[in-house]
Amino acid sequence: MIEKTSELRWIGSSAPDSKLFDLSLWPIVIARFPELDEEHRVKRVLDSLDAILEQNTSYVIIWRTASHNHDEEAHEDEKQSNKWIKTRREDINKLCKGYVYIVNNPEFRSELESHLAVVSARLFKFPMKIVEQQTDAISLAHKMLEHSSS
């Protein structure tokens, strides 16, 4: 059974940033990548992911992409993210059962597929899929969770 956010008892100092992370379908999380001009964007995402990992529960994240592509990220932001991934990779691979990206732009989809092929091969052991609609993403996330428990 999926608990509603208001009923969740978060372990740790804080829950994920509610402006970026929708927990209403927990353990399916709908997350939004922040735009480049959003304040403390990388810290907010990484602190939120820490809070999710502190739950020590299997989860899937559905990512809504930002309007910019990966190459537009500031070098310092990328360094901060990479450092975090290196320290949390074992926990992520243990608990995360998948990432689903919602992408409607065919050009961006192709770019993201190339990026995910590199990232998943080097860092992550869980599936990373791309769909066009949130309903498809939620259905796929349920399947990822079910598959991981069997």
C-alpha positions in Angstrom: 0.0 0.0 0.0 1.3 3.5 -0.9 1.2 6.0 2.0 0.2 9.6 1.4 2.8 12.2 2.2 0.9 13.6 5.2 1.0 10.1 6.8 4.7 9.5 6.2 7.0 9.6 9.1 10.3 10.7 7.7 13.5 9.4 9.3 16.2 12.0 9.6 16.3 15.8 9.9 14.0 16.8 7.0 11.8 15.6 4.2 12.6 16.3 0.6 12.0 19.8 -0.8 8.2 19.9 -1.6 8.7 22.4 -4.4 10.9 19.8 -6.2 9.7 16.4 -4.9 6.1 15.2 -4.8 5.8 12.3 -2.4 2.1 11.7 -2.7 2.6 8.3 -4.4 5.4 7.2 -2.1 7.5 5.0 -2.7 7.1 6.5 -6.2 8.5 10.0 -6.1 7.7 12.6 -8.8 10.7 15.0 -9.0 11.3 18.1 -11.0 14.8 19.1 -12.0 15.2 22.8 -11.1 16.0 25.4 -13.7 19.4 27.0 -13.9 18.2 30.3 -12.2 16.6 28.6 -9.2 18.4 29.4 -5.9 20.4 26.6 -4.3 19.2 24.3 -6.9 21.8 21.5 -6.6 21.9 21.6 -2.8 18.1 21.3 -2.7 18.1 18.3 -5.0 20.9 16.5 -3.2 19.5 17.2 0.3 16.2 15.9 -0.9 17.8 12.7 -2.3 19.6 12.3 1.0 16.3 12.5 2.8 14.8 9.8 0.5 17.8 7.5 1.0 17.5 7.9 4.8 14.2 6.2 4.6 16.0 2.9 3.8 13.1 1.9 1.6 13.0 0.9 -2.1 11.8 3.7 -4.3 11.5 4.9 -7.9 11.9 8.5 -9.1 10.0 9.9 -12.0 12.0 12.9 -13.2 10.4 15.9 -14.9 13.3 17.4 -16.9 14.3 21.1 -16.8 14.3 23.2 -19.9 18.1 23.1 -20.2 20.3 20.3 -21.2 23.1 18.7 -19.3 25.8 20.6 -21.1 24.4 23.9 -19.8 25.0 22.9 -16.1 27.7 25.0 -14.3 30.9 23.1 -13.9 30.8 23.6 -10.1 27.2 22.2 -10.0 28.4 19.2 -11.9 31.4 18.7 -9.6 29.1 18.9 -6.5 26.7 16.4 -8.0 29.4 14.0 -9.0 31.0 14.1 -5.5 27.6 13.4 -4.0 27.0 10.4 -6.3 30.4 8.9 -5.4 29.6 9.1 -1.7 26.0 7.8 -2.1 26.3 5.4 -5.0 26.2 2.3 -2.9 23.0 3.4 -1.1 21.4 4.6 -4.4 22.1 1.2 -6.1 20.7 -0.7 -3.0 17.4 1.3 -2.7 16.6 2.9 -6.0 14.6 0.5 -8.3 14.5 2.9 -11.3 14.4 6.3 -12.8 11.8 7.2 -15.3 12.2 10.5 -17.2 9.3 12.3 -18.8 10.4 13.8 -22.1 8.3 15.1 -25.0 11.0 16.6 -27.2 12.4 14.0 -29.6 15.8 15.9 -29.9 16.2 16.1 -26.1 15.1 12.5 -25.8 17.9 11.4 -28.1 20.4 13.5 -26.1 19.2 12.1 -22.8 19.3 8.5 -24.1 23.0 9.0 -25.0 23.7 10.5 -21.6 21.9 7.8 -19.7 23.7 5.1 -21.5 27.0 6.4 -20.2 25.7 7.1 -16.7 24.0 3.8 -16.2 26.9 1.8 -17.5 29.3 3.6 -15.1 27.4 4.3 -12.0 24.0 2.8 -11.5 22.6 -0.7 -11.5 18.9 0.1 -11.8 16.9 0.8 -15.0 16.5 4.2 -16.5 13.7 4.7 -18.9 12.2 7.5 -20.9 8.4 8.0 -21.5 6.3 10.9 -22.9 3.4 10.9 -20.4 3.2 11.0 -16.6 0.6 8.2 -16.6 3.0 6.0 -18.5 5.8 6.9 -16.0 3.6 6.0 -13.0 2.7 2.7 -14.5 6.3 1.9 -15.3 7.4 2.9 -11.8 4.9 0.5 -10.3 6.3 -2.3 -12.5 9.9 -1.4 -11.5 8.9 -1.7 -7.8 7.0 -5.0 -8.4 9.9 -6.4 -10.4 12.4 -5.5 -7.7 10.4 -7.4 -5.0 10.1 -10.6 -6.9 
